[in-house]
Amino acid sequence: MPQTQFKADCPHCLTRSAGFAIVHQWPHRNAGNHAYIIGQCGLCNNGVIVHAIAHNNSSFPDLTRNSVDFIRPKYEMRNFWPSRSIDVPENLPKNVENFYLQGLESLRAERWDAAGAMFRKSLDVGTKLISPELKSESLFSRINTLVERHLLTEAMGQWSHEIRIDGNGAVHDELPETESDANAIQKFTEAFLRYAFTLPSMVAQNRSKRDEKSPANESEKSAG
């Protein structure tokens, strides 16, 4: 039987532009060209509910029995449940954020080794951005040097070594990573990123706002 599919970012496995098969639909109570549809992710088999609109149609076609070109502008996906929400630390360097997101996507997809490798890469690139002159050093040496220079606290250094060790295991060990291993390294990585990038950025923003309100600035504004 023909079946309509659509592409969207999966909120469960976090795959971008995953293919969803429409397995069920029912009409909107008050609008004939609106419908609610259930889509099943072709990768993780989890489902989503979509509030969809058929533009230029007086009624919404049966997508479970017909193969329809379900694209804009003919069709609109107005609401999507559950939403694709990911808790990513704010104000991360773009490449660090991208590596961390890949780790989260692998974690959701139960690819434990890939998750561990990407979380380690987030740490590796993050420490290089903190002190670019240490790029040529090993991650082990770089972490220790950052702690010695007080650019990382002792606790952050310990977290970083946990990420490094588990990440190395994900890449090099013969035994596969476990779910417990991957979840642990994710928590250490999130803590590192928040303390290394998010909190300093928040402090800088707060200081900037305070400086704007300082008496000197107020005097300059009055003189102007």
C-alpha positions, -999 to 999 in steps of 0.1 A, spaced: 0 0 0 14 35 -9 25 55 22 35 91 25 67 100 43 82 132 55 116 143 68 122 160 101 147 160 130 139 132 153 134 142 189 141 107 201 173 96 184 182 132 174 189 122 138 187 152 115 163 150 85 152 115 95 125 98 74 91 94 91 64 71 77 29 83 83 11 54 101 -21 71 113 -40 103 111 -73 119 122 -90 151 112 -90 184 130 -123 191 147 -129 226 132 -108 228 101 -111 204 72 -77 211 57 -60 205 91 -51 170 105 -31 153 131 -7 126 119 15 101 136 49 95 120 73 67 128 110 74 126 127 50 102 158 48 123 147 44 159 110 34 153 98 60 178 68 81 170 58 118 168 25 136 165 23 164 139 -4 191 135 -3 194 97 -21 218 73 -29 211 36 -27 245 19 -49 251 -12 -71 222 -2 -105 222 13 -99 188 29 -69 169 42 -60 138 21 -56 104 36 -18 101 38 -19 66 52 -35 52 20 -19 75 -6 16 85 -15 16 123 -14 45 147 -20 44 160 16 65 192 12 62 229 15 45 251 5 17 226 -2 19 212 34 29 228 66 39 210 99 27 236 124 33 218 156 55 188 165 53 166 196 76 159 213 97 189 204 134 183 196 148 199 227 184 193 237 200 207 268 233 221 254 254 245 275 251 281 262 278 302 246 300 273 234 324 278 205 306 266 174 329 236 167 328 225 203 290 227 203 289 207 171 310 179 185 290 178 217 258 176 198 271 147 178 279 130 211 243 136 223 229 123 190 250 91 193 239 88 229 203 89 220 208 65 192 226 41 216 259 43 198 280 43 230 314 41 214 306 70 190 292 91 219 324 86 240 346 95 211 327 127 203 326 138 240 364 133 242 367 154 210 346 182 226 371 182 255 402 180 232 391 210 210 378 229 241 412 228 258 430 238 227 408 269 225 415 278 261 452 278 254 460 276 217 498 275 224 493 241 239 479 225 208 509 204 201 508 188 236 490 156 243 456 159 259 470 144 291 498 170 293 475 199 282 450 192 310 478 191 336 493 223 323 459 241 324 455 231 360 490 242 369 483 276 353 450 278 372 430 280 340 412 248 351 404 240 387 417 208 403 381 194 400 379 204 364 412 187 357 399 155 373 367 156 352 388 162 321 409 132 328 378 111 333 366 122 298 400 116 283 403 81 298 367 70 289 370 86 254 403 68 248 386 35 258 357 42 234 382 46 205 409 20 213 395 -7 237 385 -41 222 355 -42 246 326 -19 236 315 11 257 284 5 278 254 28 283 267 35 318 301 45 304 286 68 278 262 85 303 290 91 327 313 107 302 284 129 289 279 143 325 316 150 329 317 167 295 287 189 302 301 200 335 335 208 319 318 229 291 296 248 315 325 258 337 350 264 309 328 284 285 292 291 298 299 306 332 328 328 321 306 342 293 278 349 317 302 367 340 315 388 311 280 397 300 270 407 335 301 429 339 294 445 306 258 454 317 272 468 350 298 489 332 270 504 310 252 515 342 284 529 359 284 566 370 311 574 345 289 563 316 259 581 331 280 613 333 291 609 296 254 605 286 244 636 306 272 656 290 262 645 256 
